[in-house]
Amino acid sequence: MLRRQKKVVSLQEELTTLALLDRGLDYTPDSGPTDNLAYASRQIRRSQIEAEMRKSALSKPHTNHTRIGSAALLLCAVGYLTLHYLLR
């Protein structure tokens, strides 16, 4: 798996964990100021995670194209040298 995919998967897992914690807070009968502060900090982290995911989705994956292009160039060069050597 690529680094970017691993990062997106870990961010999605963190979002799921935050949603689970928020759901648990919804079912508590009385929430105190610490619960409200924890909820606010989770909302801030959720917005940061969503921003990171948007940023990683917008960046173009050029590494695969570079690898494919390099392999094709190498294959062409080896083929040309082989033909040049055989026809000599």
JODA-V356407 format. One record per pair of residues at least 12 apart in sequence whose C-alpha atoms are under 8 Angstrom apart, sorted by the first residue. I is the first residue (numbers start at 1). J is the second residue. D is the distance in whole Angstrom. If there is no record, write none. Layout:
BEGIN
{{I J D} {I J D}}
END
This chain:
BEGIN
{{4 56 7} {8 53 6} {8 56 8} {11 49 6} {11 53 7} {15 46 7} {15 49 7} {18 42 7} {18 46 7} {22 39 7}}
END
